[in-house]
Amino acid sequence: MNAKLENYLCNRFSSFFDSKGLSFDCSDGWFFILNWMFLRVENSLNYINKDKPPEERDSFIVLQVKEKFGTLRVYHTGTDNEEIFGHVVAAESLSSFICEESGVFNETVGTNSKGWIKTLCKDQAGFNSGWVSNYDDDLLAILEEIKAQR
């Protein structure tokens, strides 16, 4: 990820990052997923911790952020709260439909089946990459029909 985007996340959500030098091992297209997830986690923590004394407050510490098997992975510690786990799982699931490089979220997003698995839009995947759409043929046909009617 671009260093400026990494720095923004690390500064904006500084309480989530215990160690210096954490890098995000994914591309810029997933920046907004991470930002959304960190905002949700921050809001949940504020609500969960509002009446707790400091020594009993839940925390959220990011250990690693990376791409694995074509989707986002966020490894963290500090809480066992189901709502916060839900935010992480939602972000990781959403990443399978958003191009890791460009951030595109539409029917052109799929995965390459050759080599390293990545979630990419068709334009980013390139020629002969083994790209396969993440959407079934019925949905793609409906979307093409709708586009033709416009």
Solvent accessible surface area in square Angstrom, and as a share of the most:
residue,aa,sasa,rsa
1,M,40,0.18
2,N,73,0.37
3,A,67,0.52
4,K,162,0.69
5,L,52,0.26
6,E,26,0.12
7,N,84,0.43
8,Y,102,0.39
9,L,0,0.00
10,C,32,0.19
11,N,113,0.58
12,R,97,0.35
13,F,3,0.01
14,S,71,0.46
15,S,86,0.56
16,F,5,0.02
17,F,25,0.11
18,D,116,0.60
19,S,73,0.47
20,K,199,0.84
21,G,78,0.75
22,L,33,0.16
23,S,56,0.36
24,F,3,0.01
25,D,80,0.42
26,C,9,0.05
27,S,23,0.15
28,D,58,0.30
29,G,7,0.06
30,W,0,0.00
31,F,16,0.07
32,F,152,0.63
33,I,6,0.03
34,L,0,0.00
35,N,27,0.14
36,W,91,0.32
37,M,0,0.00
38,F,0,0.00
39,L,53,0.26
40,R,77,0.28
41,V,0,0.00
42,E,43,0.19
43,N,82,0.42
44,S,5,0.04
45,L,17,0.08
46,N,95,0.49
47,Y,150,0.57
48,I,34,0.17
49,N,18,0.09
50,K,126,0.53
51,D,126,0.65
52,K,65,0.28
53,P,55,0.34
54,P,98,0.62
55,E,143,0.64
56,E,107,0.48
57,R,120,0.44
58,D,32,0.17
59,S,47,0.31
60,F,2,0.01
61,I,29,0.14
62,V,6,0.04
63,L,102,0.51
64,Q,68,0.30
65,V,0,0.00
66,K,50,0.21
67,E,16,0.07
68,K,73,0.31
69,F,140,0.58
70,G,1,0.01
71,T,27,0.16
72,L,0,0.00
73,R,64,0.23
74,V,7,0.04
75,Y,84,0.32
76,H,32,0.14
77,T,65,0.38
78,G,39,0.37
79,T,18,0.11
80,D,122,0.63
81,N,37,0.19
82,E,149,0.67
83,E,93,0.42
84,I,0,0.00
85,F,86,0.36
86,G,37,0.36
87,H,31,0.14
88,V,7,0.04
89,V,88,0.50
90,A,43,0.34
91,A,0,0.00
92,E,35,0.16
93,S,64,0.42
94,L,67,0.33
95,S,0,0.00
96,S,27,0.17
97,F,74,0.31
98,I,17,0.09
99,C,0,0.00
100,E,3,0.01
101,E,70,0.32
102,S,54,0.35
103,G,30,0.29
104,V,48,0.28
105,F,124,0.52
106,N,63,0.32
107,E,31,0.14
108,T,49,0.28
109,V,0,0.00
110,G,0,0.00
111,T,37,0.21
112,N,18,0.09
113,S,78,0.50
114,K,123,0.52
115,G,75,0.72
116,W,176,0.62
117,I,72,0.37
118,K,48,0.20
119,T,0,0.00
120,L,15,0.07
121,C,7,0.04
122,K,117,0.50
123,D,134,0.69
124,Q,88,0.39
125,A,15,0.12
126,G,45,0.43
127,F,186,0.78
128,N,109,0.56
129,S,21,0.14
130,G,22,0.21
131,W,52,0.18
132,V,86,0.49
133,S,26,0.17
134,N,48,0.25
135,Y,48,0.18
136,D,91,0.47
137,D,117,0.60
138,D,109,0.56
139,L,67,0.33
140,L,43,0.22
141,A,62,0.48
142,I,93,0.47
143,L,50,0.25
144,E,104,0.47
145,E,105,0.47
146,I,72,0.37
147,K,95,0.40
148,A,88,0.68
149,Q,135,0.60
150,R,221,0.81
